[in-house]
Every structure is written in C-alpha cells, then in structure tokens.
Amino acid sequence: MARERTEPTRTARARARNPLVVAAMALAVCAAGAAGWGGWQRYDAAHDDAASFAQAREDALAAGEQAVQNMNTLDHRTLEKGLDSWEESTTGDLRRQLVDGRDAFAKQIAEAKTVSTAKVLSGAVTELDQRAGRAGVMVALRVTVTAPKGEPAVKESRLLGSLTRTAEGWKLSALGQAPVGSTAG
C-alpha cells in the first residue's frame, strides 16, 4: 500500500519538474498579471479628468465650427430653413436678436436674392470652463456670396465665438470678427 501512495506522488513531482509545465504555469501567471494591469490602465484612463477634458474640447470645437458655418450660410430659396438653422445653433442674447430681427432680415435676403455658403478652414478652442458650461472658439472660414448677377464674391475671415452648454449641447451665444493685428514692430 505504501507503494500506491508513492506512485502518484512521484508522478506529481515529475510533472512539477517538467520544464514545459513550469513554463506554462509561469506564462499563465504573467498573462493574468498583464490582463489585470491592462484592465486597470483602461479603467484609469476612462476615468481620467484629462480624457474628459479632451472630449469636452472636441465636443465644443465641433459644435462651434458647425454653428459658425451655419451662421454664415443662407440661401434665399430656402430662407426659412436657413433662419431656423441659425436659431437652432444659438442661445441667449444672440438667439433673441435673431428671433427679434428675423422678419426684417428675411425681407432683406429675399429682396437681394443672395446665396451664401461657408466652409470651415480651421478652428480652435480658445478657452473652456466645463464647470461653468462656457467655451470660446476661433474659426477660420471661407464664405462665398453669390448674387443674381455678377461673379461670386469670396472672402476668408476669422471669427470668435462664445459657446454656452445647454441641455441640447453647445450653442453659440456670441459671434464676432476676430481682431487682425500687426506683429511688425
């Protein structure tokens, strides 16, 4: 009977000494450790304030560029749709000004029969305060205005916009021309 007990013990010891078994166990332990480390790193990155801030910047920039483009695009043939787009892109005092002046502006555009299209060339977030829900953007764009007669007029400009976070996302709350200065001394 003593022999029966020693046989399985010898087999177990022989397996434990087998270099392939030892290597497989070591690799399994390393793989489990790497998986745990990778999971922790992924969790940590997903809950990192820097990642959240970067996403907020991207969201603000995308909304700001789209809003500035919307505000510089208007076709007299689809005037109501274009003015609705302006109102949907804005909030606060800027939106109130657009709503209050909508009829007069619509009349001017309908009489002029112009079509303006804007293309964003580049944009940047100039400031971001996530807690207060405010952001600033600078957008460079090319605006083409086509009148019923004559050649289209093309103008490139830089605009500064203020954004406010609303329940629907970032909206333009102010828009103005960026100052152009001279760096010559």
N, C-alpha and C positions, 0 to 999 in steps of 0.2 A: 503494500500500500504506500509505502514511503516513496517507491519509485513513481507511482502515478502522480504524486504531488510534485515531484521534482521535474517530471517531463514538461508539464505546462509552464512551469517557472523557467526552465531553460529556453523554451520556445519564446516566451515573452522577452527574456533578456536578449535573446538572439535578434529578435525584431527591433528591440530598442537600440542595439548596436549597429544595426544595418544603416549604412550612411544614407541610403535613399530615403528611409523612413525619417531619419533625423533631419535631413534637408527639407523634406516635405512638411514636417511639423514647423520648422523654422520659417519656411515660406508662408505657411498658413498664419502664423503669429504676425509676421511682418505685414501681410496683406490685410489682416484685421486691423492692425495698428494704423496702416495707411488709410484705410477706409474710414476709420474713426476720425483721424486727423483731417482728412478731406471734408468729411461731413461737418466737422466743427468749423473749418475755414469757410465753407459755403454759408453756414448759418451766420457766422460772424459778419461776413461780407454783406449778406442780405439785410442785416440789422444795423449796419454801419451808417452813421449820420452823413458821412461823405457821399455814400451812394445815394441816399435820399436827397441830399442837396443837389447832386449832379442831375438826378432825374427831374427835380423841380426846375432847374435851369433849362434843361432840354424842353420841358413842357411849356415854360414861359416863352422861350425863344420861338418855338413852333407856333404858338398862339399869337405872339406879337408879329411875326413875319406875315402870317395869314391875315391878321386884322389890318395891318398897314397895306398889304396888297389889295384887300377888299375895299379899303377907303380910297384907293387910287384907281379903281376900276369901275367904270359906269358906262352903260350903253343906252342911248336914248330910246332904242327899240324895246328894251326890257327894263325900263326905268324903275318900275315898282319893285321888281325882283332885286335890282341893284341897291335901291334905297333900303329895302328890307335887310339885305346883307350888311349894310352899314350899321343899321340899328342892332342887329344880332351880334355884331363884332365889338360893340361898345357898351359902356356902363357909365353911371354917374352923370356929371355935368355935360360931358361930351355927348352922351346919348340924348340928354334933354335938349341940347342945342340942335341936334339933328332932327329930333321929333318936332320941335317948335318951328324949325325953318324948312321942314320937308316940302310943303306946298309951294313955297316961293322958289326953292331950289329946283323942284321938279319942273316948274314952269320955265325956268331959265334953260335947263338942259333940253327940254322938249323943243324950245324955240331955236336953240343953237344946233340941234341935231348932231351932237358930237358923240364920239365913241372913244373912251379912254381905257387903255389896258396897261396893267402894271406887271412887271416881272421883278421878283426879288433877286438881287445880285449877291448880297451877303447880309448877314445880320449877327448881332452880338448882344448878350445880356450885359447891361452896364451896371445894374445893381439888382439885388434880390434879398428881400426880407420875408422869409417864409412865414414867420410868426404873425407879422402884420398883414400878410397877403398882398404885398406890393412888389413890383418889379419894374425895371426900366430896360428898354431895348433901343438899339440904334440899328436902323435898317437902310441899306443902300438899295435903291431900285431904279429901274428904267421905266419911264412912263411914256407911252405913245398915245398922242391925241390926234384923232382923225376927224376932220371937219368934212361937211358935204362937198366942199370944193377945195382944191389945193392938195399939197403934199402933206403926209402925216408929220407932225412935229414930235421929235424925240428929245426927252430931257432926262438926265440922270440926276438924282438927288439923294441926300441922306436925311432921314427923318428920325427924330427922337420920340419915342412913345413911352407913356406910363401905363402900366398894366395893374389891374386890381383883380384879385382872385374872387370869383363869385361861385355860387352853387353849380353853375354850368361850366366852370373852368375860368381860365384867364381871359379878361376882356380889356380892351383899350379904354383908358379913362382920360387920356390926353394925348395929343399929337401935334408936333410942331417941327419946323425946319431945324436941322442941326446947324449950329453956327459954323461958318467957314472962316478959319483964321489963317494967318500967315506965320510961318515958322522962321521967316527971314528976320535977321536981327538988325 
